[in-house]
Amino acid sequence: MNKPKSLSGGSLIERATQIYDFSAALSGRAAPVVEVPQDEPVVPMVQTPTPVAAAFEAVEAAWRAPDWTGPVQVIDRIALVEGGYLLPDGPVTAMSEEFRLLKRDLLSELAASQRGNRVLICSAQSGEGKSFCAINLALSLAAEKEREILLVDADFGKPGIPDALGLTAGPGLMDALADPAIAIEDCVLRTDIPALSVLPAGQRSNNDTEFLASARTEVLFNRLTEGRPDRIVLFDSPPLLAASPAAVLASHVAVALLVVRADRTTESALRDAASLLKGAGQVKLLLNGVRFSTGGRRFGSYYAKEHAG
């Protein structure tokens, strides 16, 4: 296969808008303006906090999400190479440069967000490369200085992140959601890449969507990120049109990256998928599986080797 040519200008997020009419897919996302009747002015009541309340607020403000304390597992570099993933400390390649551009865009979006450093990587259907993109984005972000990356395998029906990295999975997100006795930080797998950790999916459940929709989910996610502005959490979710958990997860993230494969994802599938992401702070397209030829657009594998996830 000939070496694919890099698309010109911008990251894979920006280039996706050249192919898909994404603004139309997200039309109607803005909430309606509500007019509040202006009657008599209301003077707010100001209460002076008691010493006990003030002390409690101070402790709460100073609370910080715990460090991961589990044993370190070694990421299988051979498995990374065989899977076509980025290699930590490997040579600069066209693909590594693309993910550098992508993470620059993403970090800018997160810096401007008021919803924390949580990112959802999703796709309309299976086989569009979401897991491949999630792992490579995590590896690229882990090279950043003073950043801590947690890659969460949230594809409960078809988990695969630990296996792809050569890690041994134990209890995970679904176990912590279902059992309050399980501390979610104890489920995190540390790796020999100091800035990268993985949270497995956990035991499969028939009520995964209901567990995610519970109030406990936000409590657990805050326990992962509270007081840690340097900690970025990436969720690899199930396909939007195949399972409902992705739409629920979207309500907990600052940015949703919707992976679209130019030789596979249709406009109708994109619109249907985008309609399920209205709870996310921002929704961005992440282009996968495309290259341009000198004679114009030509769709095929963006990478030298095709991948799906």
Secondary structure, 3 states (H helix, E strand, C coil): CCCCCCCCCCCHHHHHCCCCCHHHHCCCCCCCCCCCCCCCCCCCCCCCCCHHHHHHHHHHHHCCCCCCCCCEECCCHHHHHHHCCCCCCCCCCHHHHHHHHHHHHHHHHHHHCCCCCEEEEEECCCCCCHHHHHHHHHHHHCCCCCCEEEEEECCCCCCCHHHHHCCCCCCCHHHHHHCCCCCHHHHCEEECCCCEEEECCCCCCCCHHHHHCCHHHHHHHHHHHCCCCCEEEEEECCCCCCCCHHHHHHCCCCEEEEEEECCCCCHHHHHHHHHHHCCCCEEEEEEECEEEECCEEEECCCCCCCCCC
